[in-house]
Amino acid sequence: MSERLVIIPTYNEKENIRDIITHVLGLQPEFHVLVVDDGSPDGTADIVRDVQQKEPQRVHLLERKGKLGLGTAYIAGFKWALERNYGFIFEMDADFSHDPNDLLRLYAACAEGGADMSVGSRYVKGGRVSDWAWNRVLLSWCASLYVRLVLWMKVRDTTAGFVCYRANTLRALPLDQIRFIGYAFQIEMKYRVKIAGFRIQEVPITFKDRVKGKSKMSANIFHEAFLGVLMMRTTIRSGQNAPIRS
C-alpha cells in the first residue's frame, strides 16, 4: 500500500475529476486518491466509480449527502486516511488550479526536508498566480497579509489549499474541534499546526485559474474567513475548543 494519499473534495466537478485522478495516478512514487464528494448532482461520483473499477486499490470514494463544506470534507478525509495508516496526507483541488506534479515537491519537503506540513505557496519567492486579474491577486495577497498580522504567522500564503501533512501532525490536532468549513478552514489548520509547535515549510507553486467548471467562491466564504481570523486569535490560543460551525 502507498504511504501517500491525496484527498480531493468535489462538488460538481465532472469536467475535471477523471483527468485530475489520472494525472495523480501517473506520478512516481505512487499516490493513492480519495475523492470526498458532497452529493454532486452532475454525476461526479459516477465518474470516480468508473475510474475506481480500473484502479480499485488506488482510487477511493467517500460519498456524503449534500453540500456540507470544504472543511468537513477534509476532516472526513483525514480521519479516513489515519484509520488506514497513510503516512503523508495531501489536500488538493479538483480543478487543476494545483499542478499535480507539485505533489512530488510537497512530499519531498516533508519526507526529506523535515517539514511537518508543507504548503504550496503563491506568495514566496518563485511562486506566482496565473490568469488572475490584478485586483483579484491584490485581494488575495492582502487577505494573507491580514491573517499574518492578526495571527502572527510567518506563512505567507495562509489561505492556500495545496498542502501535505505528516500523519503524526494530523494525529496531534483536535480534528473534532475544527471550527470552520469554508476557506477559513485552511487558515485554521495552519494556525493550529503552528501553535502546536510543528514546522511549516512553504513550497513555491504556480496557481492557475480553473478552465472547466464553476468556482465555488462566495461572499459567505470571505465573510467567514475575515471574522474567523479574529475568533481564532481569541479562542484557539486561550484553549476554548468547543466547535463553532458556520
C-alpha positions in Angstrom: 0.0 0.0 0.0 1.2 3.5 -0.8 2.1 5.8 2.1 0.8 8.8 0.2 -2.9 9.8 -0.1 -4.3 12.8 -2.0 -7.7 14.0 -0.7 -9.8 15.8 -3.4 -13.1 17.3 -2.2 -15.7 17.6 -5.0 -19.0 19.2 -5.8 -20.0 19.3 -9.5 -16.5 18.5 -10.9 -17.5 16.1 -13.8 -15.4 18.1 -16.3 -12.2 17.7 -14.2 -12.3 14.7 -12.0 -11.3 11.9 -14.4 -8.3 13.9 -15.7 -7.1 15.0 -12.3 -7.2 11.4 -10.9 -5.4 10.1 -14.0 -2.6 12.7 -13.5 -2.1 11.8 -9.9 -2.1 8.1 -10.6 0.7 8.7 -13.2 3.1 10.1 -10.6 6.1 8.3 -9.2 6.5 7.5 -6.3 2.9 6.1 -6.2 0.0 8.1 -4.8 -3.5 7.0 -3.8 -6.6 9.2 -4.3 -9.6 9.7 -2.0 -12.4 11.7 -3.6 -14.8 13.2 -1.0 -18.0 14.0 -3.0 -20.8 16.0 -1.5 -23.7 14.6 -3.4 -22.7 16.2 -6.8 -25.9 16.3 -8.9 -23.8 16.3 -12.1 -22.6 12.7 -11.7 -19.1 13.4 -10.4 -19.2 10.3 -8.1 -20.3 8.1 -11.0 -17.1 9.1 -12.9 -15.0 8.3 -9.9 -16.6 4.9 -9.6 -15.8 4.2 -13.3 -12.1 5.1 -12.7 -12.2 3.0 -9.5 -13.1 -0.1 -11.5 -9.7 0.1 -13.2 -7.7 1.1 -10.1 -9.6 -0.3 -7.1 -6.6 -0.4 -4.8 -5.6 3.2 -5.5 -8.8 5.2 -6.1 -11.3 5.6 -3.2 -14.6 7.4 -2.9 -16.3 8.8 0.2 -19.8 10.0 -0.7 -21.8 12.4 1.5 -25.3 13.6 1.3 -25.5 17.3 0.4 -23.0 20.1 0.2 -21.5 20.1 3.7 -18.5 22.3 3.1 -14.8 22.1 2.3 -13.6 21.9 5.9 -15.8 19.0 6.9 -14.9 17.1 3.6 -11.2 17.4 4.5 -11.8 16.3 8.2 -13.7 13.3 7.0 -10.8 12.5 4.6 -8.2 13.0 7.3 -9.9 10.5 9.6 -10.4 8.0 6.7 -6.6 8.3 5.9 -5.5 8.0 9.5 -7.6 4.9 10.1 -5.8 3.3 7.2 -2.3 4.4 8.3 -1.2 6.6 5.4 2.0 8.4 6.3 1.6 11.5 4.2 -1.8 13.1 3.5 -2.4 15.8 0.9 -5.1 18.4 0.1 -5.6 19.3 -3.5 -8.4 21.0 -5.6 -10.0 19.1 -8.4 -9.9 21.9 -11.0 -6.2 21.9 -11.9 -5.6 25.2 -10.2 -3.0 23.0 -8.4 -0.5 21.2 -10.7 -0.5 17.5 -9.7 3.3 17.4 -10.5 3.9 19.7 -7.5 2.7 16.9 -5.2 6.2 15.5 -5.5 7.7 18.7 -4.2 5.3 19.0 -1.3 6.1 15.4 -0.4 9.8 15.9 -0.6 9.5 18.9 1.8 8.0 16.6 4.5 9.7 13.3 3.7 13.2 14.6 3.0 13.1 18.2 4.2 11.9 17.6 7.7 8.7 19.7 7.5 5.6 18.6 9.4 3.3 20.4 7.0 4.3 21.7 3.5 2.2 24.4 1.8 2.1 25.1 -2.0 2.6 28.8 -1.9 1.8 31.6 -4.3 3.5 34.3 -2.3 7.0 33.1 -1.6 10.0 33.6 -4.0 9.3 31.5 -7.1 5.6 31.3 -6.5 3.0 33.1 -8.6 -0.6 33.3 -9.8 -1.5 32.8 -13.4 -4.6 34.0 -15.3 -5.9 36.2 -12.5 -6.8 39.9 -12.8 -4.6 42.2 -10.9 -7.3 43.2 -8.4 -8.0 39.6 -7.5 -4.3 38.9 -6.9 -4.2 42.1 -4.7 -7.3 41.0 -2.7 -5.8 37.5 -2.1 -2.4 38.9 -1.1 -4.0 41.5 1.3 -6.1 38.7 2.8 -3.0 36.7 3.6 -1.3 39.7 5.0 -4.3 40.4 7.3 -4.1 36.8 8.6 -0.4 37.0 9.2 -0.7 40.3 11.1 -3.7 39.1 13.3 -2.4 35.6 14.0 1.4 36.4 14.0 2.0 33.7 11.4 5.1 33.5 9.2 3.3 31.6 6.5 2.9 33.9 3.5 0.1 32.0 1.7 -2.3 31.5 4.7 -5.3 30.6 2.6 -3.5 28.0 0.4 -5.3 24.7 -0.1 -2.5 22.7 -1.6 -0.9 21.0 1.4 0.9 17.9 2.6 0.7 16.8 6.3 2.7 14.1 8.0 0.2 11.7 9.6 1.6 12.4 13.1 0.9 16.1 12.6 -2.8 15.4 12.0 -3.0 12.9 14.8 -1.8 15.6 17.2 -4.5 18.1 16.2 -8.1 18.1 17.7 -9.8 17.4 14.4 -13.3 17.2 16.0 -12.8 20.8 17.3 -12.0 22.4 13.9 -14.5 25.3 13.7 -14.7 26.5 10.1 -16.0 24.9 6.9 -15.0 27.4 4.2 -11.7 28.9 3.3 -11.2 29.9 6.9 -10.6 26.2 7.4 -7.3 26.4 5.6 -6.2 29.3 7.9 -7.3 27.4 11.0 -5.4 24.3 10.1 -2.2 26.2 9.6 -2.7 28.2 12.8 -3.3 25.0 14.8 -0.2 23.4 13.3 1.8 26.5 14.2 0.6 26.8 17.8 1.1 23.0 18.3 4.8 23.6 17.6 5.1 21.9 14.2 7.3 23.1 11.4 5.6 24.5 8.3 7.5 24.9 5.0 6.2 26.8 2.0 7.0 25.4 -1.5 6.6 27.9 -4.4 4.0 26.9 -7.0 2.2 28.5 -9.9 -1.5 28.7 -9.1 -3.8 28.6 -12.2 -7.4 29.7 -12.5 -9.8 26.9 -13.4 -10.6 26.3 -17.0 -13.5 23.9 -16.7 -16.5 24.0 -14.3 -17.6 26.8 -12.0 -15.9 28.4 -9.0 -17.3 27.6 -5.5 -16.2 31.0 -4.1 -18.9 33.2 -2.5 -19.4 36.3 -0.3 -20.1 34.0 2.7 -16.7 32.3 2.3 -14.9 35.7 2.5 -17.1 36.8 5.5 -16.3 33.6 7.4 -12.6 34.0 6.7 -12.5 37.6 7.8 -14.3 37.2 11.1 -12.9 33.7 11.6 -9.4 35.0 11.9 -10.4 37.2 14.9 -12.1 34.3 16.5 -9.1 32.1 16.1 -6.9 34.7 17.9 -9.2 34.9 20.9 -10.4 31.3 21.3 -7.9 28.8 20.0 -5.0 30.4 21.8 -7.0 30.6 25.0 -7.9 26.9 24.8 -11.6 27.4 24.1 -12.2 24.4 21.9 -16.0 24.0 21.7 -16.8 23.5 18.0 -18.3 26.5 16.2 -19.7 25.7 12.7 -20.5 28.4 10.2 
